[in-house]
Amino acid sequence: MAVSISAVVLLGIVAFVLIRGGSVRLWHALACAGFGFFLASTGAAPTINDAIGAVTGWISSI
């Protein structure tokens, strides 16, 4: 759970910086957030969670 909260905070900061910098429009960010919410309710969600867990485990072992 701590990893997912950290990932959400990190991605939120990145999105905020990109919106403030003008690289991403607010509507683009909202569309990506909506896509993420819909993707989380599909069968791909466990695979994505496992992949993120593997990557974070690999990074923490460095």
mmCIF file of the N, C-alpha and C atoms, coordinates in Angstrom:
data_MODEL
# 
_entry.id   MODEL 
# 
loop_
_atom_site.group_PDB 
_atom_site.id 
_atom_site.type_symbol 
_atom_site.label_atom_id 
_atom_site.label_alt_id 
_atom_site.label_comp_id 
_atom_site.label_asym_id 
_atom_site.label_entity_id 
_atom_site.label_seq_id 
_atom_site.pdbx_PDB_ins_code 
_atom_site.Cartn_x 
_atom_site.Cartn_y 
_atom_site.Cartn_z 
_atom_site.occupancy 
_atom_site.B_iso_or_equiv 
_atom_site.pdbx_formal_charge 
_atom_site.auth_seq_id 
_atom_site.auth_comp_id 
_atom_site.auth_asym_id 
_atom_site.auth_atom_id 
_atom_site.pdbx_PDB_model_num 
ATOM 1   N N  . MET A 1 1  ? 0.824   -1.199 0.000   1.00 0.00 ? 1  MET A N  1 
ATOM 2   C CA . MET A 1 1  ? 0.000   0.000  0.000   1.00 0.00 ? 1  MET A CA 1 
ATOM 3   C C  . MET A 1 1  ? 0.861   1.253  0.000   1.00 0.00 ? 1  MET A C  1 
ATOM 4   N N  . ALA A 1 2  ? 1.968   1.228  0.728   1.00 0.00 ? 2  ALA A N  1 
ATOM 5   C CA . ALA A 1 2  ? 2.835   2.402  0.783   1.00 0.00 ? 2  ALA A CA 1 
ATOM 6   C C  . ALA A 1 2  ? 3.434   2.710  -0.583  1.00 0.00 ? 2  ALA A C  1 
ATOM 7   N N  . VAL A 1 3  ? 3.701   1.673  -1.378  1.00 0.00 ? 3  VAL A N  1 
ATOM 8   C CA . VAL A 1 3  ? 4.268   1.894  -2.701  1.00 0.00 ? 3  VAL A CA 1 
ATOM 9   C C  . VAL A 1 3  ? 3.248   2.578  -3.603  1.00 0.00 ? 3  VAL A C  1 
ATOM 10  N N  . SER A 1 4  ? 1.998   2.147  -3.554  1.00 0.00 ? 4  SER A N  1 
ATOM 11  C CA . SER A 1 4  ? 0.996   2.750  -4.436  1.00 0.00 ? 4  SER A CA 1 
ATOM 12  C C  . SER A 1 4  ? 0.712   4.199  -4.041  1.00 0.00 ? 4  SER A C  1 
ATOM 13  N N  . ILE A 1 5  ? 0.734   4.495  -2.760  1.00 0.00 ? 5  ILE A N  1 
ATOM 14  C CA . ILE A 1 5  ? 0.526   5.878  -2.334  1.00 0.00 ? 5  ILE A CA 1 
ATOM 15  C C  . ILE A 1 5  ? 1.709   6.735  -2.784  1.00 0.00 ? 5  ILE A C  1 
ATOM 16  N N  . SER A 1 6  ? 2.905   6.210  -2.662  1.00 0.00 ? 6  SER A N  1 
ATOM 17  C CA . SER A 1 6  ? 4.085   6.943  -3.117  1.00 0.00 ? 6  SER A CA 1 
ATOM 18  C C  . SER A 1 6  ? 4.040   7.169  -4.618  1.00 0.00 ? 6  SER A C  1 
ATOM 19  N N  . ALA A 1 7  ? 3.608   6.167  -5.379  1.00 0.00 ? 7  ALA A N  1 
ATOM 20  C CA . ALA A 1 7  ? 3.507   6.311  -6.827  1.00 0.00 ? 7  ALA A CA 1 
ATOM 21  C C  . ALA A 1 7  ? 2.458   7.351  -7.188  1.00 0.00 ? 7  ALA A C  1 
ATOM 22  N N  . VAL A 1 8  ? 1.350   7.362  -6.474  1.00 0.00 ? 8  VAL A N  1 
ATOM 23  C CA . VAL A 1 8  ? 0.302   8.348  -6.740  1.00 0.00 ? 8  VAL A CA 1 
ATOM 24  C C  . VAL A 1 8  ? 0.812   9.751  -6.456  1.00 0.00 ? 8  VAL A C  1 
ATOM 25  N N  . VAL A 1 9  ? 1.513   9.917  -5.360  1.00 0.00 ? 9  VAL A N  1 
ATOM 26  C CA . VAL A 1 9  ? 2.061   11.241 -5.024  1.00 0.00 ? 9  VAL A CA 1 
ATOM 27  C C  . VAL A 1 9  ? 3.083   11.669 -6.073  1.00 0.00 ? 9  VAL A C  1 
ATOM 28  N N  . LEU A 1 10 ? 3.990   10.771 -6.448  1.00 0.00 ? 10 LEU A N  1 
ATOM 29  C CA . LEU A 1 10 ? 5.003   11.090 -7.446  1.00 0.00 ? 10 LEU A CA 1 
ATOM 30  C C  . LEU A 1 10 ? 4.369   11.456 -8.783  1.00 0.00 ? 10 LEU A C  1 
ATOM 31  N N  . LEU A 1 11 ? 3.416   10.663 -9.245  1.00 0.00 ? 11 LEU A N  1 
ATOM 32  C CA . LEU A 1 11 ? 2.758   10.949 -10.524 1.00 0.00 ? 11 LEU A CA 1 
ATOM 33  C C  . LEU A 1 11 ? 1.922   12.220 -10.447 1.00 0.00 ? 11 LEU A C  1 
ATOM 34  N N  . GLY A 1 12 ? 1.345   12.501 -9.296  1.00 0.00 ? 12 GLY A N  1 
ATOM 35  C CA . GLY A 1 12 ? 0.613   13.750 -9.118  1.00 0.00 ? 12 GLY A CA 1 
ATOM 36  C C  . GLY A 1 12 ? 1.521   14.960 -9.217  1.00 0.00 ? 12 GLY A C  1 
ATOM 37  N N  . ILE A 1 13 ? 2.697   14.860 -8.626  1.00 0.00 ? 13 ILE A N  1 
ATOM 38  C CA . ILE A 1 13 ? 3.671   15.961 -8.704  1.00 0.00 ? 13 ILE A CA 1 
ATOM 39  C C  . ILE A 1 13 ? 4.129   16.159 -10.144 1.00 0.00 ? 13 ILE A C  1 
ATOM 40  N N  . VAL A 1 14 ? 4.408   15.060 -10.841 1.00 0.00 ? 14 VAL A N  1 
ATOM 41  C CA . VAL A 1 14 ? 4.835   15.157 -12.235 1.00 0.00 ? 14 VAL A CA 1 
ATOM 42  C C  . VAL A 1 14 ? 3.739   15.802 -13.086 1.00 0.00 ? 14 VAL A C  1 
ATOM 43  N N  . ALA A 1 15 ? 2.495   15.376 -12.895 1.00 0.00 ? 15 ALA A N  1 
ATOM 44  C CA . ALA A 1 15 ? 1.389   15.961 -13.655 1.00 0.00 ? 15 ALA A CA 1 
ATOM 45  C C  . ALA A 1 15 ? 1.240   17.449 -13.345 1.00 0.00 ? 15 ALA A C  1 
ATOM 46  N N  . PHE A 1 16 ? 1.368   17.820 -12.077 1.00 0.00 ? 16 PHE A N  1 
ATOM 47  C CA . PHE A 1 16 ? 1.256   19.227 -11.689 1.00 0.00 ? 16 PHE A CA 1 
ATOM 48  C C  . PHE A 1 16 ? 2.340   20.070 -12.360 1.00 0.00 ? 16 PHE A C  1 
ATOM 49  N N  . VAL A 1 17 ? 3.577   19.564 -12.343 1.00 0.00 ? 17 VAL A N  1 
ATOM 50  C CA . VAL A 1 17 ? 4.685   20.297 -12.953 1.00 0.00 ? 17 VAL A CA 1 
ATOM 51  C C  . VAL A 1 17 ? 4.480   20.428 -14.461 1.00 0.00 ? 17 VAL A C  1 
ATOM 52  N N  . LEU A 1 18 ? 4.022   19.365 -15.105 1.00 0.00 ? 18 LEU A N  1 
ATOM 53  C CA . LEU A 1 18 ? 3.795   19.426 -16.549 1.00 0.00 ? 18 LEU A CA 1 
ATOM 54  C C  . LEU A 1 18 ? 2.664   20.382 -16.906 1.00 0.00 ? 18 LEU A C  1 
ATOM 55  N N  . ILE A 1 19 ? 1.613   20.399 -16.102 1.00 0.00 ? 19 ILE A N  1 
ATOM 56  C CA . ILE A 1 19 ? 0.501   21.326 -16.364 1.00 0.00 ? 19 ILE A CA 1 
ATOM 57  C C  . ILE A 1 19 ? 0.973   22.758 -16.156 1.00 0.00 ? 19 ILE A C  1 
ATOM 58  N N  . ARG A 1 20 ? 1.700   23.009 -15.060 1.00 0.00 ? 20 ARG A N  1 
ATOM 59  C CA . ARG A 1 20 ? 2.179   24.375 -14.784 1.00 0.00 ? 20 ARG A CA 1 
ATOM 60  C C  . ARG A 1 20 ? 3.189   24.835 -15.830 1.00 0.00 ? 20 ARG A C  1 
ATOM 61  N N  . GLY A 1 21 ? 3.995   23.912 -16.335 1.00 0.00 ? 21 GLY A N  1 
ATOM 62  C CA . GLY A 1 21 ? 4.998   24.260 -17.330 1.00 0.00 ? 21 GLY A CA 1 
ATOM 63  C C  . GLY A 1 21 ? 4.434   24.444 -18.729 1.00 0.00 ? 21 GLY A C  1 
ATOM 64  N N  . GLY A 1 22 ? 3.186   24.093 -18.929 1.00 0.00 ? 22 GLY A N  1 
ATOM 65  C CA . GLY A 1 22 ? 2.553   24.250 -20.229 1.00 0.00 ? 22 GLY A CA 1 
ATOM 66  C C  . GLY A 1 22 ? 2.778   23.086 -21.169 1.00 0.00 ? 22 GLY A C  1 
ATOM 67  N N  . SER A 1 23 ? 3.465   22.032 -20.708 1.00 0.00 ? 23 SER A N  1 
ATOM 68  C CA . SER A 1 23 ? 3.704   20.877 -21.567 1.00 0.00 ? 23 SER A CA 1 
ATOM 69  C C  . SER A 1 23 ? 2.443   20.057 -21.776 1.00 0.00 ? 23 SER A C  1 
ATOM 70  N N  . VAL A 1 24 ? 1.583   20.041 -20.778 1.00 0.00 ? 24 VAL A N  1 
ATOM 71  C CA . VAL A 1 24 ? 0.348   19.270 -20.834 1.00 0.00 ? 24 VAL A CA 1 
ATOM 72  C C  . VAL A 1 24 ? -0.805  20.190 -20.458 1.00 0.00 ? 24 VAL A C  1 
ATOM 73  N N  . ARG A 1 25 ? -1.827  20.156 -21.235 1.00 0.00 ? 25 ARG A N  1 
ATOM 74  C CA . ARG A 1 25 ? -3.028  20.925 -20.927 1.00 0.00 ? 25 ARG A CA 1 
ATOM 75  C C  . ARG A 1 25 ? -3.850  20.190 -19.875 1.00 0.00 ? 25 ARG A C  1 
ATOM 76  N N  . LEU A 1 26 ? -4.676  20.925 -19.161 1.00 0.00 ? 26 LEU A N  1 
ATOM 77  C CA . LEU A 1 26 ? -5.506  20.332 -18.114 1.00 0.00 ? 26 LEU A CA 1 
ATOM 78  C C  . LEU A 1 26 ? -6.409  19.244 -18.683 1.00 0.00 ? 26 LEU A C  1 
ATOM 79  N N  . TRP A 1 27 ? -6.967  19.462 -19.850 1.00 0.00 ? 27 TRP A N  1 
ATOM 80  C CA . TRP A 1 27 ? -7.867  18.472 -20.446 1.00 0.00 ? 27 TRP A CA 1 
ATOM 81  C C  . TRP A 1 27 ? -7.132  17.182 -20.776 1.00 0.00 ? 27 TRP A C  1 
ATOM 82  N N  . HIS A 1 28 ? -5.867  17.290 -21.202 1.00 0.00 ? 28 HIS A N  1 
ATOM 83  C CA . HIS A 1 28 ? -5.084  16.095 -21.479 1.00 0.00 ? 28 HIS A CA 1 
ATOM 84  C C  . HIS A 1 28 ? -4.829  15.311 -20.202 1.00 0.00 ? 28 HIS A C  1 
ATOM 85  N N  . ALA A 1 29 ? -4.517  16.014 -19.132 1.00 0.00 ? 29 ALA A N  1 
ATOM 86  C CA . ALA A 1 29 ? -4.271  15.358 -17.847 1.00 0.00 ? 29 ALA A CA 1 
ATOM 87  C C  . ALA A 1 29 ? -5.541  14.681 -17.332 1.00 0.00 ? 29 ALA A C  1 
ATOM 88  N N  . LEU A 1 30 ? -6.681  15.345 -17.485 1.00 0.00 ? 30 LEU A N  1 
ATOM 89  C CA . LEU A 1 30 ? -7.949  14.746 -17.054 1.00 0.00 ? 30 LEU A CA 1 
ATOM 90  C C  . LEU A 1 30 ? -8.291  13.510 -17.880 1.00 0.00 ? 30 LEU A C  1 
ATOM 91  N N  . ALA A 1 31 ? -8.001  13.554 -19.170 1.00 0.00 ? 31 ALA A N  1 
ATOM 92  C CA . ALA A 1 31 ? -8.253  12.389 -20.024 1.00 0.00 ? 31 ALA A CA 1 
ATOM 93  C C  . ALA A 1 31 ? -7.373  11.216 -19.607 1.00 0.00 ? 31 ALA A C  1 
ATOM 94  N N  . CYS A 1 32 ? -6.113  11.484 -19.285 1.00 0.00 ? 32 CYS A N  1 
ATOM 95  C CA . CYS A 1 32 ? -5.211  10.423 -18.826 1.00 0.00 ? 32 CYS A CA 1 
ATOM 96  C C  . CYS A 1 32 ? -5.655  9.859  -17.478 1.00 0.00 ? 32 CYS A C  1 
ATOM 97  N N  . ALA A 1 33 ? -6.110  10.731 -16.592 1.00 0.00 ? 33 ALA A N  1 
ATOM 98  C CA . ALA A 1 33 ? -6.600  10.269 -15.284 1.00 0.00 ? 33 ALA A CA 1 
ATOM 99  C C  . ALA A 1 33 ? -7.839  9.401  -15.462 1.00 0.00 ? 33 ALA A C  1 
ATOM 100 N N  . GLY A 1 34 ? -8.739  9.817  -16.328 1.00 0.00 ? 34 GLY A N  1 
ATOM 101 C CA . GLY A 1 34 ? -9.931  9.008  -16.607 1.00 0.00 ? 34 GLY A CA 1 
ATOM 102 C C  . GLY A 1 34 ? -9.570  7.658  -17.187 1.00 0.00 ? 34 GLY A C  1 
ATOM 103 N N  . PHE A 1 35 ? -8.614  7.643  -18.105 1.00 0.00 ? 35 PHE A N  1 
ATOM 104 C CA . PHE A 1 35 ? -8.150  6.383  -18.678 1.00 0.00 ? 35 PHE A CA 1 
ATOM 105 C C  . PHE A 1 35 ? -7.587  5.478  -17.585 1.00 0.00 ? 35 PHE A C  1 
ATOM 106 N N  . GLY A 1 36 ? -6.832  6.057  -16.657 1.00 0.00 ? 36 GLY A N  1 
ATOM 107 C CA . GLY A 1 36 ? -6.268  5.263  -15.566 1.00 0.00 ? 36 GLY A CA 1 
ATOM 108 C C  . GLY A 1 36 ? -7.346  4.649  -14.680 1.00 0.00 ? 36 GLY A C  1 
ATOM 109 N N  . PHE A 1 37 ? -8.392  5.422  -14.390 1.00 0.00 ? 37 PHE A N  1 
ATOM 110 C CA . PHE A 1 37 ? -9.473  4.886  -13.568 1.00 0.00 ? 37 PHE A CA 1 
ATOM 111 C C  . PHE A 1 37 ? -10.204 3.757  -14.284 1.00 0.00 ? 37 PHE A C  1 
ATOM 112 N N  . PHE A 1 38 ? -10.450 3.911  -15.577 1.00 0.00 ? 38 PHE A N  1 
ATOM 113 C CA . PHE A 1 38 ? -11.111 2.841  -16.316 1.00 0.00 ? 38 PHE A CA 1 
ATOM 114 C C  . PHE A 1 38 ? -10.206 1.627  -16.475 1.00 0.00 ? 38 PHE A C  1 
ATOM 115 N N  . LEU A 1 39 ? -8.913  1.853  -16.673 1.00 0.00 ? 39 LEU A N  1 
ATOM 116 C CA . LEU A 1 39 ? -7.966  0.750  -16.796 1.00 0.00 ? 39 LEU A CA 1 
ATOM 117 C C  . LEU A 1 39 ? -7.872  -0.039 -15.499 1.00 0.00 ? 39 LEU A C  1 
ATOM 118 N N  . ALA A 1 40 ? -7.997  0.643  -14.370 1.00 0.00 ? 40 ALA A N  1 
ATOM 119 C CA . ALA A 1 40 ? -7.914  -0.029 -13.068 1.00 0.00 ? 40 ALA A CA 1 
ATOM 120 C C  . ALA A 1 40 ? -9.057  -1.004 -12.850 1.00 0.00 ? 40 ALA A C  1 
ATOM 121 N N  . SER A 1 41 ? -10.155 -0.831 -13.556 1.00 0.00 ? 41 SER A N  1 
ATOM 122 C CA . SER A 1 41 ? -11.298 -1.728 -13.369 1.00 0.00 ? 41 SER A CA 1 
ATOM 123 C C  . SER A 1 41 ? -11.312 -2.865 -14.385 1.00 0.00 ? 41 SER A C  1 
ATOM 124 N N  . THR A 1 42 ? -10.279 -2.989 -15.217 1.00 0.00 ? 42 THR A N  1 
ATOM 125 C CA . THR A 1 42 ? -10.223 -4.064 -16.202 1.00 0.00 ? 42 THR A CA 1 
ATOM 126 C C  . THR A 1 42 ? -9.413  -5.233 -15.666 1.00 0.00 ? 42 THR A C  1 
ATOM 127 N N  . GLY A 1 43 ? -9.324  -6.272 -16.464 1.00 0.00 ? 43 GLY A N  1 
ATOM 128 C CA . GLY A 1 43 ? -8.535  -7.443 -16.099 1.00 0.00 ? 43 GLY A CA 1 
ATOM 129 C C  . GLY A 1 43 ? -7.042  -7.194 -16.152 1.00 0.00 ? 43 GLY A C  1 
ATOM 130 N N  . ALA A 1 44 ? -6.620  -6.071 -16.735 1.00 0.00 ? 44 ALA A N  1 
ATOM 131 C CA . ALA A 1 44 ? -5.192  -5.764 -16.834 1.00 0.00 ? 44 ALA A CA 1 
ATOM 132 C C  . ALA A 1 44 ? -4.634  -5.204 -15.529 1.00 0.00 ? 44 ALA A C  1 
ATOM 133 N N  . ALA A 1 45 ? -5.487  -4.799 -14.607 1.00 0.00 ? 45 ALA A N  1 
ATOM 134 C CA . ALA A 1 45 ? -5.034  -4.160 -13.364 1.00 0.00 ? 45 ALA A CA 1 
ATOM 135 C C  . ALA A 1 45 ? -4.085  -5.049 -12.544 1.00 0.00 ? 45 ALA A C  1 
ATOM 136 N N  . PRO A 1 46 ? -4.379  -6.335 -12.331 1.00 0.00 ? 46 PRO A N  1 
ATOM 137 C CA . PRO A 1 46 ? -3.442  -7.156 -11.553 1.00 0.00 ? 46 PRO A CA 1 
ATOM 138 C C  . PRO A 1 46 ? -2.070  -7.283 -12.223 1.00 0.00 ? 46 PRO A C  1 
ATOM 139 N N  . THR A 1 47 ? -2.049  -7.387 -13.534 1.00 0.00 ? 47 THR A N  1 
ATOM 140 C CA . THR A 1 47 ? -0.787  -7.488 -14.257 1.00 0.00 ? 47 THR A CA 1 
ATOM 141 C C  . THR A 1 47 ? 0.029   -6.207 -14.113 1.00 0.00 ? 47 THR A C  1 
ATOM 142 N N  . ILE A 1 48 ? -0.643  -5.074 -14.210 1.00 0.00 ? 48 ILE A N  1 
ATOM 143 C CA . ILE A 1 48 ? 0.032   -3.783 -14.062 1.00 0.00 ? 48 ILE A CA 1 
ATOM 144 C C  . ILE A 1 48 ? 0.569   -3.635 -12.648 1.00 0.00 ? 48 ILE A C  1 
ATOM 145 N N  . ASN A 1 49 ? -0.229  -4.005 -11.650 1.00 0.00 ? 49 ASN A N  1 
ATOM 146 C CA . ASN A 1 49 ? 0.223   -3.935 -10.251 1.00 0.00 ? 49 ASN A CA 1 
ATOM 147 C C  . ASN A 1 49 ? 1.428   -4.842 -10.012 1.00 0.00 ? 49 ASN A C  1 
ATOM 148 N N  . ASP A 1 50 ? 1.404   -6.049 -10.598 1.00 0.00 ? 50 ASP A N  1 
ATOM 149 C CA . ASP A 1 50 ? 2.539   -6.963 -10.452 1.00 0.00 ? 50 ASP A CA 1 
ATOM 150 C C  . ASP A 1 50 ? 3.792   -6.395 -11.107 1.00 0.00 ? 50 ASP A C  1 
ATOM 151 N N  . ALA A 1 51 ? 3.643   -5.780 -12.275 1.00 0.00 ? 51 ALA A N  1 
ATOM 152 C CA . ALA A 1 51 ? 4.785   -5.202 -12.977 1.00 0.00 ? 51 ALA A CA 1 
ATOM 153 C C  . ALA A 1 51 ? 5.373   -4.038 -12.181 1.00 0.00 ? 51 ALA A C  1 
ATOM 154 N N  . ILE A 1 52 ? 4.504   -3.188 -11.642 1.00 0.00 ? 52 ILE A N  1 
ATOM 155 C CA . ILE A 1 52 ? 4.990   -2.062 -10.836 1.00 0.00 ? 52 ILE A CA 1 
ATOM 156 C C  . ILE A 1 52 ? 5.681   -2.573 -9.574  1.00 0.00 ? 52 ILE A C  1 
ATOM 157 N N  . GLY A 1 53 ? 5.117   -3.608 -8.961  1.00 0.00 ? 53 GLY A N  1 
ATOM 158 C CA . GLY A 1 53 ? 5.756   -4.203 -7.781  1.00 0.00 ? 53 GLY A CA 1 
ATOM 159 C C  . GLY A 1 53 ? 7.118   -4.794 -8.104  1.00 0.00 ? 53 GLY A C  1 
ATOM 160 N N  . ALA A 1 54 ? 7.251   -5.427 -9.261  1.00 0.00 ? 54 ALA A N  1 
ATOM 161 C CA . ALA A 1 54 ? 8.538   -5.993 -9.663  1.00 0.00 ? 54 ALA A CA 1 
ATOM 162 C C  . ALA A 1 54 ? 9.567   -4.901 -9.905  1.00 0.00 ? 54 ALA A C  1 
ATOM 163 N N  . VAL A 1 55 ? 9.138   -3.829 -10.559 1.00 0.00 ? 55 VAL A N  1 
ATOM 164 C CA . VAL A 1 55 ? 10.074  -2.726 -10.835 1.00 0.00 ? 55 VAL A CA 1 
ATOM 165 C C  . VAL A 1 55 ? 10.507  -2.044 -9.544  1.00 0.00 ? 55 VAL A C  1 
ATOM 166 N N  . THR A 1 56 ? 9.576   -1.793 -8.644  1.00 0.00 ? 56 THR A N  1 
ATOM 167 C CA . THR A 1 56 ? 9.946   -1.145 -7.379  1.00 0.00 ? 56 THR A CA 1 
ATOM 168 C C  . THR A 1 56 ? 10.811  -2.071 -6.524  1.00 0.00 ? 56 THR A C  1 
ATOM 169 N N  . GLY A 1 57 ? 10.550  -3.367 -6.579  1.00 0.00 ? 57 GLY A N  1 
ATOM 170 C CA . GLY A 1 57 ? 11.405  -4.320 -5.868  1.00 0.00 ? 57 GLY A CA 1 
ATOM 171 C C  . GLY A 1 57 ? 12.813  -4.347 -6.438  1.00 0.00 ? 57 GLY A C  1 
ATOM 172 N N  . TRP A 1 58 ? 12.899  -4.266 -7.767  1.00 0.00 ? 58 TRP A N  1 
ATOM 173 C CA . TRP A 1 58 ? 14.192  -4.243 -8.420  1.00 0.00 ? 58 TRP A CA 1 
ATOM 174 C C  . TRP A 1 58 ? 14.960  -2.965 -8.071  1.00 0.00 ? 58 TRP A C  1 
ATOM 175 N N  . ILE A 1 59 ? 14.256  -1.833 -8.070  1.00 0.00 ? 59 ILE A N  1 
ATOM 176 C CA . ILE A 1 59 ? 14.899  -0.564 -7.748  1.00 0.00 ? 59 ILE A CA 1 
ATOM 177 C C  . ILE A 1 59 ? 15.376  -0.544 -6.293  1.00 0.00 ? 59 ILE A C  1 
ATOM 178 N N  . SER A 1 60 ? 14.565  -1.097 -5.383  1.00 0.00 ? 60 SER A N  1 
ATOM 179 C CA . SER A 1 60 ? 14.961  -1.088 -3.969  1.00 0.00 ? 60 SER A CA 1 
ATOM 180 C C  . SER A 1 60 ? 16.141  -2.015 -3.688  1.00 0.00 ? 60 SER A C  1 
ATOM 181 N N  . SER A 1 61 ? 16.388  -2.985 -4.564  1.00 0.00 ? 61 SER A N  1 
ATOM 182 C CA . SER A 1 61 ? 17.500  -3.896 -4.349  1.00 0.00 ? 61 SER A CA 1 
ATOM 183 C C  . SER A 1 61 ? 18.822  -3.334 -4.852  1.00 0.00 ? 61 SER A C  1 
ATOM 184 N N  . ILE A 1 62 ? 18.766  -2.219 -5.559  1.00 0.00 ? 62 ILE A N  1 
ATOM 185 C CA . ILE A 1 62 ? 20.003  -1.610 -6.094  1.00 0.00 ? 62 ILE A CA 1 
ATOM 186 C C  . ILE A 1 62 ? 20.767  -0.911 -4.995  1.00 0.00 ? 62 ILE A C  1 
# 
